[in-house]
Amino acid sequence: MNTRRRLALSVLALSLFATGRASAQAAPTEPLKVIRIGVATGGVGSNPIRHGGTTTALAYTDGAFEAAFRQDGVEIKWVFFKGAGPAVNEALVNHQLDFAWQGDLPAIVARANGVKTKLIAGSGVRTGLYLAVQPDSGIQKLEDLKGKHVALFKGTNLHLAASAALAAHGLKESDLKIINLDLAGGRTALLNKDVDAIFDYVGAFDLRDRGQAKIVWSAAADNYKYTRQAHLLVTEDFAAKYPQAVQRVVTTLVKVAHRYSQEANRAEVFERWGKTEYPEKIWR
């Protein structure tokens, strides 16, 4: 899928907080001073300073939200979670975040357990999912995973997509010997031959290019139903107090998406993402 289409799909912005609706919401009890945004990835850098693959990541790199709220003196605080969506949920439960970028499965789990949030924009829609195996494993397709040791980051949108793909190919999770590892841990386990295969993201291409893995299946080549979905959400409490701020966040994200969805900016997208978790050639 080309970058223009991918980014366009990544911003199915739901403008739920227009002025007409805002009048029905409770007035804020105090002026807005800080917005806390959680991100379901560890990022890279000492702050950390970078992450890639979505329009939310580009908004972060560009300082777009900071610019949108600078005139009001509102501070934007980004919090990155190596534990991905499940770790974001813990922060939401403890009222430590106002917005969060995360995958669909952890968001569903949170809502099912009473965490009050609102989905406001798709960001990271139809993200890739790949099956990487040891080069000499003999695994050629999903059906060959039966009885094999497979690394899978549980509780994430990757988990939900992988489970759906396995089911479509006649497998239950119990048919595999699943090891719960994050993406970096899964790659290490594959290199050390502790697992036979890993469900992974674009980082699997780095292993492939070094001859350390084979990619034998991808969601894009099979069916886009098995790609991964992510989004930006807001807590219901914050949305009720500051509806205009929520609308400004959505509008800002749409503007970022529009800019980088232009074909003329394709090279810039890859250049920016190439300074994040994976080199530019991997994103391409």
Secondary structure, 3 states (H helix, E strand, C coil): CCHHHHHHHCCCCCCCCCHHHHCCCCCCCCCCCEEEEEECCCCECCCCCECCCCHHHHHHHHCHHHHHHHHHCCEEEEEECCCHHHHHHHHHHCCCCCEEEEEHHHHHHHHHCCCCEEEEEECCCCECCEEEECCCCCCCCHHHHCCCEEEECCCCHHHHHHHHHHHHCCCCHHHCEEEECCHHHHHHHHHCCCCCEEEECCHHHHHHHCCCCEEEEEHHHHCHHHCECEEEEEEHHHHHHCHHHHHHHHHHHHHHHHHHHCHHHHHHHHHHHCCCCCCHHHHC
